[in-house]
Amino acid sequence: GLRAARRHRLLAEPTVIAGTGTLGREIAAILREHPEYGLTPVGFVDRLPPGPASGLPLLGAPEDLAEIVERHRVLRVLVCFPAATDAELASILRGTRVRVSVVPRLYELGTTIPARYRDEIHAIPFVTLSPAPAGTRAKRLFDLVVGGLLVVAVAPLLGVLMTALLVRHGRPVLFRQVRLSRDGLPVTILKLRTLDDPAPDTSWAIPAETGGALRRGLRVTHFDELPQLWCVLRGSLSLVGPRPERPYFAARFARTIPGYAQRHRVPAGVTGWAQVHGLHGDTSISQRVRFDNAYIENRSCWTDLVILARTLGTSLAGLRRSRRPEGERP
């Protein structure tokens, strides 16, 4: 049966233990003595050596975890209080694509964790973190179906807006710009042109009054983003996801803002969880990162529908505003 297969290492998962303290060494000993758990420890990850009595090597520091996982074909990481801060651990673990189980802090106090969220190894509780939902095919199908319906629905409006821009401001009516999407790869996005001269790629905000009433109205309602629906059908963007950023700013934010690079785990979107919470334009990048990564961890087709509905509400609210006090993003 399953238990016997695990005991004979036929279904065992290569496992790394993050933490060389007392608990980490105890877990390593338990797993070696009880193969029925189906976890084969291959070594420790920490900044402190485990000591010779552990019987397992120190494979590297926490920041080396992604490379260690690939080199040893690790399928599970057990986090047992390594010498790293919670913020460092969160950033490191987001970079892996394996199952992660964490010993809750102060578990000795008997804090109750619902059984559906808890695993146990020899009566030691672990909380297994759900990886970001794969659902790549379902997400793409959702984008094609809903995106196709939206293209049909907004085509008349888009035609009117493009004609108005052509009459008032001449050609071209579309604006192309390179931004970064999944895995930090460049994509070309389309927008209605709301500036006579494109803003430099190192310019952060557009003055609110720039471009006249029509163009300002397009930015306030976000109707200038409508051509990006074609990018969705083409596959370069998703309907919902972290907003794509220009390479200059993406590189800067990745160096200075924790978790920023983790936004690139999924395709960039026309709209996102951060945007429907008012985080667009000249607003906090750190807060956007928090919302973007929360979306990635919990995304679903239902969540996408909710975000799309709220985006529509935001655009309609923009129709009632004639201007905004801050600058607007290009």
N, C-alpha and C positions, 0 to 999 in steps of 0.2 A: 504494500500500500504506500500512500504518500509518506507516512512517517518512516517506513523502512527505506524508501528511496532517499530520503534526506539523510538518514543515518549512514547510508553507504555512499554519501557524497554525490549521488546521481542528480539531485536537484538542488545542491547547495549553492548559495549565492556568495561569491567573493565579497568580503566585508572589510571595510576600514573602520577602525575605532578612533574617533577624534577625541583625544584626551588621554594623557599618560599618568593621571593621578590614580588614587586608590580605586575609585569606581571603574575607570577605564581598564585597569589591570584585572580587576575582579570579573568584569564582563568578558574579557579575553579568555580568562581561565574557564569560565562557565561554558563558553561556546566551544572550546576545545574538548571539554569533558562531555558535552551534551550535543552531539551532532544532529540529534533529532530536531533541533531548532532550525536546521537548514541554512545556517550562516557559517561560513568558513572565514575566520579572521586571517587577513594576510599581513596586517601590520598596523602601526599607530601613525597618527598625524598629530603633531603638536610642536611646540617650541622647546619642550623639555624632554630629555631622554626618559624612557620607561624603566630603565634598570635591567640588568641581565636576567633577573628571575622571571621576567614576563614571558620570555621565550619567543617574542615577536620583535621584528625590527622596527625602528623608527623610519618611516618612509619619506618624511619631509615635514615642512611647516604647513600650517593651515592654508596659507596663500598659494601653496603648491598643489592643493587638493585636485583641481581640475585635471592637471597633468598626471597626477598619481592615479586618478580614476581611469584615465585612458590607458596608461601604461600597464596597469594590473587588471584591466577589464572588470573593475569593481561594479557591483550592482546595488550595494547597500552601504550607507554611511551611518554609523551609530555615534551620536554626539554626546559625549560624557564629560562635560565641563573642561574643554581645552583652554589653553592660555591665550584666549582671543576674546575681544569684546563682542557683545551681541551684534553690534552693527557690522563688525568685520565678518562675523560668521554668516550673517544674512547675505552680505554681498558675495562671499565666497560660495555659499551653498546654492545661490541662484545661478551660478555659473556651471553647475553640474546638472546632468540629466539622469540622476539615479534616485532611488528611494532614500529618503532621509528620515531617521528616527531619532528623537531627542529625549533625553532624560529630563523631566521637568525639574526646575530648580526647587529646592526645599521639599522634595518629594517625601523626605523622611518624616515630615510633619503630618503626613497622612492626608494631604490635600486630595480630595476626590476628583477624579477625572472620569467622565462618562465612558462606559465600556466601549461604546462604538468608536471612540476616538483614541482608545488606548490599546497598546500591545504590552506584553510582559515577557521578560526573560528572567526566569528563576525568581519570580515575584518582584522584580525591579521594573517599574512602569516606564514605558516609552510612548511618546506621542509621535505617530508617523505622519509626516507632512505630505499632503497631497501635492504631486507635481502639477505644474500648470497643465490644464487640460490639453491633450493632444488635439483632437478634433479638427485637424487641419483640413481634411476633405469636407467635413460638415460645414466648417467656416467658409470655405471657398464656395460650396454649393449655396449657402445662405447669401453670400455676396452676389453671386450670379443671379439668383432668383429675385431677391429684394432689390438689388442694384438695377436689374433690368426693368423691374416695375417702376422704380423711381425715375429712371431715364425717360420712360414713356410718359410718366406723370408730369415731369418738369420740362419736357421738351418745348411745349408752347411758351412757357414763361421764359425759358432760356433764349428762345428765338426772339422774343420781344426785347429782352435785355440786350442781346447782341446787336439787334437792329438799332436800338436807341444809342448804344455806344458808337456804332458806326456812323450814324447821322450826326451826333454831337461832336465826336472826337476823332473820327476817321479810323483808318487802319493802323496797326492791327488791333483786333478786339480781344485776342487771347494773349496770355503771358505765360511763358514757360520758365521753370526754375528747377535746378537740381537740389534735391534734398535726400536725406538718408532714411532708409526703411529697415527691414529685417536684416539682422547680422551686420548692420552698418553699411549696407550696399546702397549705392546711389540710384535714385529713381527720378524721372522727370515728371513734375506735376503741372497741371494746367489750372489757370485761374482767369477770370475776366480781367482785362487790363484796366487798372484804376489809377495808373500813373503814366504821365507822358514819357518820363525817363525812369527806367527801372531803378529801384534803390540798390545801392551796392550790397554785396553779400555780407559785408561787415557792418551794415547799418541795422540797428535793432528796431526802431519805431518810426512810423510815418506820422507827421503832424496831422491832427484831426481834420483840419480844414483843407488838406491837400486834395486836389483833383476835382473840386466842384461838387454840387449837390448830388448829382446822379452817382458819381463814383463813390462819394462818401456814403451814400445810402446803401450801395452794394456791400461796402465793408461792414457797416453797422449791422445789416441783416445777414451777413455772411453769404449772400447770394453770389458773391464773386467766386465762391468755392464750388458752385454747381458743376462746372466742367470736370471736376475731379471724379465725378461718377463714371466718366469714360475711363479714367485710370483704374477704377475698381473693376470694370468689365475686362480691361486689358490685363489685370492681375498685378499691376505695380503697386496698388494700394488696396486696403480693405475698407469696408464701410466704417467700421469702428475699430479703433486702436489708438495708440499714442500718436499724437500729431508728428509728422516728419519735420525735421529741423535741417537748416542749412549746414553744410559740412564745417564751416568755420566755427559756428556756435556749438555744434554737437561735440567737436573735439575739445573745446574749452570747457563745456559743462561736464564732459566725461572725466576730465582731470580734477574738477573742483567740487562736484556734487555727488555724494554717495548714492549709488543705485541708478545713476543716470544711464549708464551703458546697458543696464538690465532691461531697459525699455525696448531694446532692439531684439528681444527674444521672439517677437511676433511682428507681422507686417504693420507698418504705419497705417493710420486710418484717416478718413475724411473728417470724422469727429471722434470724440473720446469722452471717457469718464471725467477727466479733468475739465474739459471744455464745458460740459453741462453743469459743472459746479462753479462756473464763472472764471475759471483759470485759463484765460487766453489773453492775447495782447501783452501788455507790459505788466505781467503779474509774476508771482513767485515761482521760479523754476523748481525749487525744492518741493513745494507743495504739489506741483504738477507731477513730479516724479513719484511722489507718494501715491497719488491717485492712479497714475498709469500702471504702476506695479501692482496695486491692489486689483485693478481691472484684470490684468494678465493672470493673476492667481485665481480669479473667480469667474472668468469669462464664460459665457454661454450664449446660445442664440436668443434666449429670453432677455438676458442682460442687454444684448445688442439692440433688441427691439425697444426696450425701455430708453436706452440712450438716444436712439434715433427719434423717438417720440419727444423726448425732452429737447433735443436739438431743434426740432420743428417749432416747439414752443418758444425757444430762445430767438429763433429767426423772426417769428411773428411779433415778439416783444420788441425786436429791433426796428420794426416798421413804425413803432410809436415814438421812436427817438429820432430827433433830427440831427443830434450831434452828441459826441462824448468828450469829456474833458481831457482824457489822456491821449497820448499818441497811439496809433494803431500799428500792428505788425504788418509787414509786407507779405 
